[in-house]
Amino acid sequence: MKKQPVIIKDIVEDIIKKIEPEKVFKTEVLNSSWAKAIGENNVRHAKPVEVKDKILVVHVDSSSWLHKLTMEKARLLKQLRNDLGEGIIENIKLRIGAL
């Protein structure tokens, strides 16, 4: 049996649904808010990697950055809440890890 032709529009729509544009948008908004909170020059040292149960997990590149951001955690949370709204991020978990 010969396969029926597939409409490219349907394929593209399926791909877009799998990409989850809303999730991509939220990630970009979070990354932008994070950069604003820690400063554009510092983003190379700390990167948000996931939000799980309203906890933002951030990887940092060294113990000194882990310490620095731990000391600034309250300010960072306040800044993120101002940018993202209440109830989105309730805590920040900092870890040394790959950026």
NORZI-V453838 format. One line per field, one symbol per residue. ss: DSSP state (H for helix, E for strand, L for the rest). psi: psi as a letter, one per 30 degrees, with the letter a starting at -180 (. if undefined). burial: b if it has 9 or more other ideal C-beta (glycine too) atoms within 8 Angstrom, else e. A space follows every 10 residues. Layout:
ss=???
psi=???
burial=???
//
This chain:
ss=LLLLLLLHHH HHHHHHHHHL HHHHHHHHHH HHHHHHHHLH HHLLLEEEEE EELLEEEEEE LLHHHHHHHH HLHHHHHHHH HHHHLLLLLL EEEEEELLL
psi=kkkkkkkeee eeeeeeeefi eeeeeeeeee eeeeeeefke fffffkkkfl kkhgkjkkkl fleeeeeefe fgeeeeeeee eeeflkfekf lkjkkklk.
burial=eeeeeeeeee beeeeeeeee eeebeeeebb bebbbbbbee eebebbebee beebbbbbbb beeebbeebe ebbeebbebb bebbeeebbe ebebbeeee
//
